[in-house]
Amino acid sequence: MIRFENTLFLWGLTAIPFMVLLFIFILQWKKRTAARIGDPRLVSQLIKNYSPRLFALKFLLLVLAFVAIVTGAANFQQPGSVQNTNRKGVDVMLVLDVSKSMLAQDIKPSRLERSKQLLTKLMDKLQNDRIGMVLFAGRAYLQMPLTTDHSAARMYVQDASPDAVPTQGTVIAEALRMANTSFNSKERKYKSIVLISDGEDHDPDALKVAKELAGQGVMINTVGIGSPDGSPIVDPVTHELKKDENGQTVISKLNEAELQQLSDATNGIYLRLDNMDDALITLSQQLDGIEKRSLTDAEYIDYKSYFQVFLAVALLMLVAEFFIPERKMKLA
């Protein structure tokens, strides 16, 4: 299918109505100027060689040149050769907790950074799988739908932070529902969610949602990050310890019980992220144990760009507009 590589530039087309308004304003200004002269005969004599049609043609060429430049900047493309690639894999949604409790440093350098390291290394072991990502705190956001583009997935993992979800809290149920919407609802297997969280705030709906997903063939594997003893949270802006409404230092503790319940309800596994290598081996073996299907992806290997054509057309129109006069051309 056709596409534009840089769709943001297409917003430039919204300037066309303003260009039309400017053209109408100039026409009205010309009429008002002619009226100020007073004598209609004199005005008619002065502008007898002026051609409104040529003036309109010059404007039309300018608008068309502008459209061609914008389209060229957006880089109109058509697909080139198509190659079918066969792979065997599962669909894996990565669900990452980015609430401020994940900034606790009982796991160095922090719970969040350690989680991101795990996900980056895990993706290296999921070469044949489609990967998607959901970030959550007080709300859940789909950061990336299922894709085989692992380089893009790594970029989203690296950028994950509490700033991505300004509302604080831990809505695990909402995050699980959102991750499930990315799966093919007609299939009852080959689907897994990897949930990484400290589970600090109890979500009463999470277990209910997990059981619903289990009925749809979704396996939830949970990774607990943090320590049961807990740790204070350092505010990244003020660098001070987070305190509650009574002025007491907040201690964030790992809630293993809830995460364990979610994995048990879906025949998944729960593990605490203490040793990175052990966690990677356990998770990758668990995902490899899911029955894999043979998938065929039709991928466009190359897109043909046509920005040069549009820019050339724009140049021709600008040159033509420059040489077309507003006065009537006299024939010899």
WORA-V387678 format. One record per residue. N is the residue number from 1. SS is DSSP state (2 for helix, 1 for strand, 0 for the rest). PSI is psi in radians with two decimals (* if undefined). OMEGA is omega in radians with two decimals (none if undefined). Layout:
n:N ss:SS psi:PSI omega:OMEGA
n:N ss:SS psi:PSI omega:OMEGA
This chain:
n:1 ss:0 psi:2.65 omega:-3.14
n:2 ss:0 psi:2.75 omega:3.14
n:3 ss:1 psi:2.93 omega:2.99
n:4 ss:1 psi:2.22 omega:-3.09
n:5 ss:0 psi:-0.66 omega:-3.11
n:6 ss:0 psi:1.37 omega:-3.03
n:7 ss:2 psi:-0.36 omega:-3.11
n:8 ss:2 psi:-0.59 omega:-3.12
n:9 ss:2 psi:-0.39 omega:-3.12
n:10 ss:2 psi:-0.32 omega:3.07
n:11 ss:2 psi:-0.35 omega:3.10
n:12 ss:2 psi:-0.40 omega:3.13
n:13 ss:2 psi:-0.31 omega:3.11
n:14 ss:2 psi:-0.19 omega:3.12
n:15 ss:2 psi:-0.25 omega:-3.07
n:16 ss:2 psi:-0.80 omega:3.10
n:17 ss:2 psi:-0.62 omega:3.12
n:18 ss:2 psi:-0.59 omega:3.09
n:19 ss:2 psi:-0.68 omega:3.10
n:20 ss:2 psi:-0.75 omega:3.11
n:21 ss:2 psi:-0.68 omega:3.11
n:22 ss:2 psi:-0.70 omega:3.12
n:23 ss:2 psi:-0.78 omega:3.12
n:24 ss:2 psi:-0.69 omega:3.12
n:25 ss:2 psi:-0.73 omega:-3.14
n:26 ss:2 psi:-0.70 omega:3.10
n:27 ss:2 psi:-0.78 omega:3.13
n:28 ss:2 psi:-0.67 omega:3.12
n:29 ss:2 psi:-0.70 omega:3.10
n:30 ss:2 psi:-0.74 omega:3.13
n:31 ss:2 psi:-0.75 omega:-3.14
n:32 ss:2 psi:-0.68 omega:3.13
n:33 ss:2 psi:-0.73 omega:3.11
n:34 ss:2 psi:-0.64 omega:-3.12
n:35 ss:2 psi:-0.54 omega:-3.12
n:36 ss:2 psi:-0.49 omega:-3.14
n:37 ss:2 psi:-0.64 omega:2.99
n:38 ss:0 psi:-1.15 omega:-3.05
n:39 ss:0 psi:1.94 omega:-3.11
n:40 ss:2 psi:-0.64 omega:3.14
n:41 ss:2 psi:-0.73 omega:3.12
n:42 ss:2 psi:-0.75 omega:3.13
n:43 ss:2 psi:-0.76 omega:-3.14
n:44 ss:2 psi:-0.65 omega:-3.14
n:45 ss:2 psi:-0.66 omega:-3.10
n:46 ss:2 psi:-0.58 omega:-3.04
n:47 ss:0 psi:0.39 omega:-3.07
n:48 ss:0 psi:-0.46 omega:3.14
n:49 ss:0 psi:-0.06 omega:3.13
n:50 ss:1 psi:2.36 omega:-3.11
n:51 ss:0 psi:1.87 omega:3.07
n:52 ss:2 psi:-0.57 omega:-3.13
n:53 ss:2 psi:-0.73 omega:3.11
n:54 ss:2 psi:-0.65 omega:3.10
n:55 ss:2 psi:-0.74 omega:3.11
n:56 ss:2 psi:-0.65 omega:3.11
n:57 ss:2 psi:-0.71 omega:3.11
n:58 ss:2 psi:-0.74 omega:3.11
n:59 ss:2 psi:-0.77 omega:-3.13
n:60 ss:2 psi:-0.72 omega:3.11
n:61 ss:2 psi:-0.69 omega:3.10
n:62 ss:2 psi:-0.76 omega:3.13
n:63 ss:2 psi:-0.79 omega:3.14
n:64 ss:2 psi:-0.65 omega:3.08
n:65 ss:2 psi:-0.71 omega:3.10
n:66 ss:2 psi:-0.78 omega:3.12
n:67 ss:2 psi:-0.74 omega:-3.14
n:68 ss:2 psi:-0.69 omega:3.12
n:69 ss:2 psi:-0.78 omega:3.13
n:70 ss:2 psi:-0.78 omega:3.14
n:71 ss:2 psi:-0.68 omega:3.09
n:72 ss:2 psi:-0.72 omega:3.11
n:73 ss:2 psi:-0.63 omega:3.10
n:74 ss:2 psi:-0.25 omega:3.09
n:75 ss:0 psi:1.38 omega:3.05
n:76 ss:1 psi:2.30 omega:-3.09
n:77 ss:1 psi:2.63 omega:2.99
n:78 ss:1 psi:2.57 omega:-3.12
n:79 ss:1 psi:2.48 omega:3.06
n:80 ss:0 psi:-2.27 omega:-3.11
n:81 ss:0 psi:2.56 omega:-3.13
n:82 ss:1 psi:2.36 omega:3.13
n:83 ss:1 psi:2.27 omega:3.08
n:84 ss:1 psi:2.22 omega:3.12
n:85 ss:1 psi:2.32 omega:3.12
n:86 ss:1 psi:2.43 omega:3.10
n:87 ss:1 psi:2.81 omega:3.02
n:88 ss:1 psi:2.26 omega:-3.12
n:89 ss:1 psi:-3.10 omega:3.12
n:90 ss:0 psi:2.92 omega:3.07
n:91 ss:1 psi:2.16 omega:-3.07
n:92 ss:1 psi:2.10 omega:3.04
n:93 ss:1 psi:2.14 omega:3.11
n:94 ss:1 psi:2.10 omega:-3.10
n:95 ss:1 psi:1.93 omega:-3.00
n:96 ss:1 psi:2.24 omega:3.06
n:97 ss:1 psi:2.14 omega:3.11
n:98 ss:0 psi:0.44 omega:3.07
n:99 ss:0 psi:2.84 omega:-3.05
n:100 ss:2 psi:-0.34 omega:3.07
n:101 ss:2 psi:-0.37 omega:3.12
n:102 ss:2 psi:-0.08 omega:3.07
n:103 ss:2 psi:-0.09 omega:3.11
n:104 ss:0 psi:2.55 omega:-3.00
n:105 ss:0 psi:0.48 omega:3.03
n:106 ss:0 psi:-0.33 omega:2.96
n:107 ss:0 psi:2.13 omega:-3.04
n:108 ss:0 psi:2.52 omega:-0.05
n:109 ss:0 psi:-0.43 omega:2.99
n:110 ss:0 psi:2.91 omega:3.12
n:111 ss:2 psi:-0.77 omega:-3.09
n:112 ss:2 psi:-0.82 omega:-3.12
n:113 ss:2 psi:-0.65 omega:3.11
n:114 ss:2 psi:-0.66 omega:3.10
n:115 ss:2 psi:-0.72 omega:3.14
n:116 ss:2 psi:-0.63 omega:3.07
n:117 ss:2 psi:-0.72 omega:3.12
n:118 ss:2 psi:-0.81 omega:-3.11
n:119 ss:2 psi:-0.69 omega:3.13
n:120 ss:2 psi:-0.76 omega:3.14
n:121 ss:2 psi:-0.58 omega:3.12
n:122 ss:2 psi:-0.67 omega:-3.14
n:123 ss:2 psi:-0.50 omega:3.09
n:124 ss:2 psi:-0.40 omega:-3.14
n:125 ss:0 psi:0.01 omega:-3.11
n:126 ss:0 psi:0.76 omega:-3.03
n:127 ss:0 psi:-0.57 omega:-3.08
n:128 ss:0 psi:0.11 omega:-3.06
n:129 ss:0 psi:2.63 omega:2.99
n:130 ss:1 psi:2.45 omega:-3.06
n:131 ss:1 psi:2.42 omega:3.01
n:132 ss:1 psi:2.99 omega:-3.09
n:133 ss:1 psi:2.40 omega:3.02
n:134 ss:1 psi:2.29 omega:3.02
n:135 ss:1 psi:2.50 omega:-3.14
n:136 ss:1 psi:2.67 omega:2.95
n:137 ss:0 psi:-1.82 omega:3.03
n:138 ss:0 psi:-0.24 omega:3.02
n:139 ss:0 psi:2.85 omega:3.13
n:140 ss:1 psi:2.46 omega:-3.14
n:141 ss:1 psi:2.31 omega:3.04
n:142 ss:1 psi:1.88 omega:-3.13
n:143 ss:1 psi:-0.60 omega:-3.08
n:144 ss:1 psi:2.19 omega:3.06
n:145 ss:1 psi:3.02 omega:-3.12
n:146 ss:1 psi:2.29 omega:-3.11
n:147 ss:1 psi:2.76 omega:3.02
n:148 ss:0 psi:0.00 omega:-3.14
n:149 ss:0 psi:1.51 omega:-3.08
n:150 ss:2 psi:-0.44 omega:3.11
n:151 ss:2 psi:-0.67 omega:3.08
n:152 ss:2 psi:-0.68 omega:3.12
n:153 ss:2 psi:-0.73 omega:3.12
n:154 ss:2 psi:-0.67 omega:3.13
n:155 ss:2 psi:-0.76 omega:3.13
n:156 ss:2 psi:-0.63 omega:3.11
n:157 ss:2 psi:-0.80 omega:-3.11
n:158 ss:2 psi:-0.56 omega:-3.10
n:159 ss:2 psi:-0.13 omega:-3.08
n:160 ss:0 psi:2.30 omega:3.12
n:161 ss:0 psi:2.90 omega:3.08
n:162 ss:2 psi:-0.42 omega:3.13
n:163 ss:2 psi:-0.39 omega:-3.13
n:164 ss:2 psi:-0.39 omega:3.14
n:165 ss:0 psi:1.60 omega:-3.03
n:166 ss:0 psi:-0.45 omega:3.14
n:167 ss:0 psi:2.18 omega:-3.08
n:168 ss:0 psi:2.78 omega:-3.08
n:169 ss:0 psi:-2.95 omega:3.10
n:170 ss:0 psi:1.60 omega:-3.11
n:171 ss:0 psi:1.31 omega:-3.09
n:172 ss:2 psi:-0.69 omega:-3.11
n:173 ss:2 psi:-0.80 omega:3.14
n:174 ss:2 psi:-0.67 omega:3.14
n:175 ss:2 psi:-0.69 omega:3.13
n:176 ss:2 psi:-0.73 omega:3.11
n:177 ss:2 psi:-0.75 omega:-3.11
n:178 ss:2 psi:-0.70 omega:3.10
n:179 ss:2 psi:-0.66 omega:-3.11
n:180 ss:2 psi:-0.50 omega:-3.14
n:181 ss:0 psi:-0.32 omega:-3.14
n:182 ss:0 psi:-0.30 omega:-3.12
n:183 ss:0 psi:2.81 omega:3.03
n:184 ss:0 psi:1.98 omega:-3.06
n:185 ss:0 psi:-0.29 omega:-3.11
n:186 ss:0 psi:-0.21 omega:-3.13
n:187 ss:0 psi:2.49 omega:-3.11
n:188 ss:0 psi:0.24 omega:3.10
n:189 ss:0 psi:-3.11 omega:-3.11
n:190 ss:0 psi:0.35 omega:-3.07
n:191 ss:1 psi:2.31 omega:3.13
n:192 ss:1 psi:2.53 omega:3.02
n:193 ss:1 psi:2.30 omega:3.02
n:194 ss:1 psi:1.90 omega:-3.09
n:195 ss:1 psi:2.15 omega:3.11
n:196 ss:1 psi:2.10 omega:-3.08
n:197 ss:1 psi:2.84 omega:2.96
n:198 ss:0 psi:-0.12 omega:3.07
n:199 ss:0 psi:0.47 omega:-2.95
n:200 ss:0 psi:-0.87 omega:-3.14
n:201 ss:0 psi:2.13 omega:-3.13
n:202 ss:0 psi:2.24 omega:3.10
n:203 ss:0 psi:1.84 omega:-3.05
n:204 ss:0 psi:-0.39 omega:-3.11
n:205 ss:0 psi:-0.15 omega:-3.02
n:206 ss:2 psi:-0.80 omega:-3.11
n:207 ss:2 psi:-0.68 omega:3.10
n:208 ss:2 psi:-0.79 omega:3.13
n:209 ss:2 psi:-0.69 omega:3.13
n:210 ss:2 psi:-0.72 omega:3.12
n:211 ss:2 psi:-0.63 omega:3.07
n:212 ss:2 psi:-0.74 omega:-3.13
n:213 ss:2 psi:-0.60 omega:3.10
n:214 ss:2 psi:-0.64 omega:3.10
n:215 ss:2 psi:-0.31 omega:3.12
n:216 ss:0 psi:0.17 omega:3.07
n:217 ss:0 psi:0.33 omega:-3.13
n:218 ss:1 psi:2.26 omega:3.06
n:219 ss:1 psi:2.24 omega:3.10
n:220 ss:1 psi:2.07 omega:3.04
n:221 ss:1 psi:2.19 omega:-3.03
n:222 ss:1 psi:2.52 omega:3.10
n:223 ss:1 psi:2.08 omega:3.10
n:224 ss:1 psi:2.33 omega:-3.11
n:225 ss:0 psi:2.18 omega:-3.09
n:226 ss:0 psi:-3.00 omega:3.14
n:227 ss:0 psi:2.53 omega:3.11
n:228 ss:0 psi:-0.47 omega:3.13
n:229 ss:0 psi:-0.43 omega:3.07
n:230 ss:0 psi:3.00 omega:-3.11
n:231 ss:1 psi:2.57 omega:3.05
n:232 ss:1 psi:2.84 omega:-3.12
n:233 ss:0 psi:2.21 omega:3.12
n:234 ss:1 psi:2.16 omega:3.09
n:235 ss:0 psi:2.17 omega:-3.07
n:236 ss:0 psi:-0.31 omega:-3.12
n:237 ss:0 psi:-0.91 omega:-3.08
n:238 ss:0 psi:-0.30 omega:-3.09
n:239 ss:0 psi:0.41 omega:3.08
n:240 ss:0 psi:2.77 omega:3.14
n:241 ss:1 psi:2.41 omega:3.13
n:242 ss:0 psi:2.38 omega:-3.13
n:243 ss:1 psi:2.70 omega:3.12
n:244 ss:0 psi:-3.03 omega:-3.09
n:245 ss:0 psi:-0.29 omega:3.12
n:246 ss:0 psi:0.07 omega:3.12
n:247 ss:0 psi:0.14 omega:3.13
n:248 ss:0 psi:2.51 omega:3.13
n:249 ss:1 psi:2.26 omega:-3.14
n:250 ss:0 psi:2.26 omega:3.08
n:251 ss:1 psi:2.07 omega:-3.13
n:252 ss:1 psi:2.15 omega:-3.09
n:253 ss:0 psi:2.58 omega:3.07
n:254 ss:0 psi:2.21 omega:3.10
n:255 ss:0 psi:1.48 omega:-3.08
n:256 ss:2 psi:-0.55 omega:-3.04
n:257 ss:2 psi:-0.80 omega:-3.11
n:258 ss:2 psi:-0.75 omega:-3.14
n:259 ss:2 psi:-0.64 omega:3.10
n:260 ss:2 psi:-0.69 omega:3.13
n:261 ss:2 psi:-0.71 omega:-3.11
n:262 ss:2 psi:-0.76 omega:3.14
n:263 ss:2 psi:-0.71 omega:3.14
n:264 ss:2 psi:-0.64 omega:-3.09
n:265 ss:2 psi:-0.29 omega:-3.08
n:266 ss:0 psi:0.30 omega:-3.12
n:267 ss:0 psi:0.48 omega:3.07
n:268 ss:0 psi:-2.93 omega:3.13
n:269 ss:0 psi:2.70 omega:3.00
n:270 ss:1 psi:2.40 omega:3.02
n:271 ss:1 psi:2.58 omega:3.08
n:272 ss:1 psi:2.35 omega:-3.09
n:273 ss:0 psi:1.46 omega:3.04
n:274 ss:0 psi:-0.90 omega:3.14
n:275 ss:0 psi:2.10 omega:-3.06
n:276 ss:2 psi:-0.82 omega:-3.08
n:277 ss:2 psi:-0.76 omega:3.13
n:278 ss:2 psi:-0.71 omega:-3.14
n:279 ss:2 psi:-0.72 omega:3.13
n:280 ss:2 psi:-0.77 omega:-3.14
n:281 ss:2 psi:-0.80 omega:-3.11
n:282 ss:2 psi:-0.80 omega:-3.12
n:283 ss:2 psi:-0.81 omega:-3.10
n:284 ss:2 psi:-0.65 omega:3.09
n:285 ss:2 psi:-0.68 omega:3.12
n:286 ss:2 psi:-0.77 omega:3.14
n:287 ss:2 psi:-0.62 omega:3.09
n:288 ss:2 psi:-0.44 omega:-3.12
n:289 ss:0 psi:-0.25 omega:3.09
n:290 ss:0 psi:2.37 omega:3.14
n:291 ss:0 psi:2.18 omega:-3.09
n:292 ss:0 psi:2.60 omega:3.14
n:293 ss:1 psi:2.73 omega:3.06
n:294 ss:1 psi:2.14 omega:-3.09
n:295 ss:1 psi:2.53 omega:3.05
n:296 ss:1 psi:2.07 omega:3.11
n:297 ss:1 psi:2.14 omega:3.03
n:298 ss:1 psi:1.92 omega:-3.05
n:299 ss:1 psi:2.32 omega:3.06
n:300 ss:1 psi:2.07 omega:-3.10
n:301 ss:0 psi:-0.59 omega:-3.07
n:302 ss:0 psi:2.37 omega:3.04
n:303 ss:1 psi:2.34 omega:3.09
n:304 ss:1 psi:2.21 omega:-3.12
n:305 ss:1 psi:2.49 omega:-3.11
n:306 ss:0 psi:0.38 omega:-3.11
n:307 ss:2 psi:-0.54 omega:-3.14
n:308 ss:2 psi:-0.67 omega:-3.13
n:309 ss:2 psi:-0.81 omega:-3.10
n:310 ss:2 psi:-0.67 omega:3.12
n:311 ss:2 psi:-0.63 omega:3.10
n:312 ss:2 psi:-0.74 omega:3.09
n:313 ss:2 psi:-0.73 omega:3.12
n:314 ss:2 psi:-0.73 omega:-3.14
n:315 ss:2 psi:-0.76 omega:3.12
n:316 ss:2 psi:-0.72 omega:3.14
n:317 ss:2 psi:-0.66 omega:3.12
n:318 ss:2 psi:-0.69 omega:3.10
n:319 ss:2 psi:-0.76 omega:3.13
n:320 ss:2 psi:-0.74 omega:3.13
n:321 ss:2 psi:-0.62 omega:-3.11
n:322 ss:2 psi:-0.66 omega:-3.06
n:323 ss:2 psi:-0.20 omega:3.10
n:324 ss:0 psi:2.12 omega:-3.14
n:325 ss:0 psi:2.82 omega:3.05
n:326 ss:0 psi:-0.26 omega:3.14
n:327 ss:1 psi:2.64 omega:3.11
n:328 ss:0 psi:2.40 omega:-3.14
n:329 ss:0 psi:2.23 omega:3.13
n:330 ss:0 psi:2.30 omega:3.11
n:331 ss:0 psi:2.40 omega:-3.14
n:332 ss:0 psi:* omega:none
